[in-house]
């Protein structure tokens, strides 16, 4: 009988996830030992596992550098787990001892903040209080990461049998028995603190990368790079981490019932959420530099070798000379030379600048050289050259003046010199600079060789006006005499300005004088320079075919401009026949009557070219009405990561030629195009003046198609994604360096195209009178409230303004395509979408959730679910009934307390696009097909198509109303949610002042004053919105987060 056991395949190895918490150091702890110091140790609790570090004797800035590892039992739901870190003062080292260890602070970290091993960074978390009455200060530096390893079955069996408490105490003795306590001397403490400060201030090369993450628990994102970068492979099974021997481990059993307690927190958006990136920007700034805000300190300097070729003289005979520039890494060729008329052909000119990527350290170490040589284009003969040692090339830092070009003798070999083939001089300048250099935008760049369509440029939108045409009366019209009896002629006036046209209603006829009256306004968008002409045509539409009764041509430049509501007199304009040459009076055509018009260019309005919820400027057209700026918005476009291939080149190889466009106010900026790179690095910085903090900055990334000259068709640039940053959500004078996902909604669904890294700063005083006054001013200029425009009229004018801006920027060099302008301005934001309707509905539900929660809380009070709370509510109710004067101030005090409480959960980074709020992650394909469908529809027969389009147009209005209703509720939430920190501070301050005033002044006097103020006479009322209403309208909503 065969007794050999059956040889089966070994079972698959089971992976086990480990969490490592490296406690590095703590700073500025509170003294709690009664001797001006503290002996601190850290206790870490994760998933019913507790471990602690050693005790650092009498040190307010202790340094541990100890690693504590934990087992992750459920890796799939690790994002829901909590990591509790508490710092205590050891009572055994205090003065006289104590009953318990003193609490020094705590940090609560969510599982979504854990990074994979290799992507971790040193993060300093501020220590939080345990209760309202705790006195806590300082911060703790941690490195938190996880990794997966092959589980050892033998180790698992041992870990399933936790040691008894006595064995644990024997294995891990108390820390004071394992270390020699230093003598109690105050001087070493002070020396250590001073030495630590020095090491972090000057020894930058030895300091590990530090990421200062200030994020509330539900939104702190400390993740590694996106999925485009492969993670570091797990460590081999034999790798063992050696922890300090004084680490004490404590095992705590699970709570009764077997199920572990989890936090009912929302799962973050994962790869679709903005995150803080590790950047050295601002890390080495001194206090004086932070106050002065030196320009271009938001981006990292990129060194370039600049070569300016000006001209040459005394060259040997040649037909067309050109210059070659060669280094160890680059080889470029200049354009053909230009010879001025009347000058000898041996003195060509180039006036060309080259910017070559340069690494100064490597060049100095390898002894690299720069070779500049002149050649004849026809015969390719050598005309001479110059050689430079790159280690001796000067470095230029703005604001230094440009380096003056100098004459250099062209040299060659001895044979060339003797034969006369090499002679003459060349004028050039060579220096090392960065992308800040003023020669960089116009230079031939090594990372963007197609100069025509790849340069970084700044554009300005055209100055737009509203042209108001008021048609009053027409006289002496030649009406057809053969009208049927009792039939009044149907005369209308059609006005046309460029591609815009409008028609009046049917005019009323005066039977006595034979004139027609309208008294109707038509508004158009006119752009500077005012070169167009306004054409007015009077038509008789009594019959089926309209008949032209006369027309008039009025130059827009001759129309009067006004900046307020002052009266503009009307003028009579002669109507000419079909053969007239135009020009109004004296045009040369037959006289066909006259028309009375009141024309004016409205400078008191703001011409809306963007959607109202993402508008970047609210200033009126007339510059006389502008107010001084309140701050400066600085944007550093660092680069992008993990872009998807957008085109195929060189036999099917995927490629992306990305550039970035940013828009704020009238200023557009465009970075240079980085060719054939999925991780482009721009490092360009731009600034805007901020006149209103309640505005939005838009940044988009596109793939350049116009740079290829061999493409016959004018293919538009492809959108990669965009982000929006509301300026009012930025803290004053604080640098935000974040990475945002680039999301695009396609007919196939939501797609992540990569990530963009930006640094942004809003430099302005926090709560000075100018900034505070901006929150109390009307959102739009005064004319929008005195003579408001209709909703449908605003939409039509906005479409015309968008088209004019796109046409203006398309004429620039390099052009900014219409598809780029329409995407940046959200030209299709008012199109019908079932997805957006659902998003607006859920926004309303989110607003009403507060009221629902209050109703549930009152129901719980009525049902005595919590007897202690119910008793306290009864006592509070009796107090308020007995002292009614305390009702109002107590309510305002409660609002102040809510605002202070929510300060802990304020967002620390500007929010990006929210896919859940946009309902983009679970959208139905049929709804997407409907959203991308055109109007008129192409999916149904003719009859159904007409009904379907009519329903969609009506649904757009419903969608807008739902969005506006949701925005009002979200603004109420924004009062205390710290989305706009200045508005929240201002609101809490006002509430506190009102609380103090109402505590001092009797309530009856206040009630009488409010009643009289509410019932005041109309002569004491102002037609403009009140400061409180304007403040409320300026509060941010979630509209700017919708995709």
PyMOL commands that set and color helices and strands:
alter all, ss='L'
color gray80, all
select helices_A, chain A and resi 75-80+91-93+111-113+153-159+165-171+175-177+186-202+270-272+287-292+360-366+390-392+414-419+451-454+556-558+612-614+623-625+727-729+769-775+783-786+791-809+818-824+834-862+867-882+886-905+925-931+942-974+981-1000+1003-1014+1018-1020+1027-1033+1039-1041
alter helices_A, ss='H'
color red, helices_A
select strands_A, chain A and resi 15-27+40-46+49-52+63-72+82-89+102-110+115-116+122-126+139-150+210-211+248-251+275-276+304-313+321-326+331-333+349-357+369-376+382-389+406-409+425-433+444-445+457-460+464-475+491-497+500-503+508-509+516-527+533-540+547-555+561-562+571-576+591-602+631-641+647-649+653-655+658-664+667-670+681-690+696-703+718-726+735-746+749-763
alter strands_A, ss='S'
color yellow, strands_A
deselect
rebuild
show_as cartoon
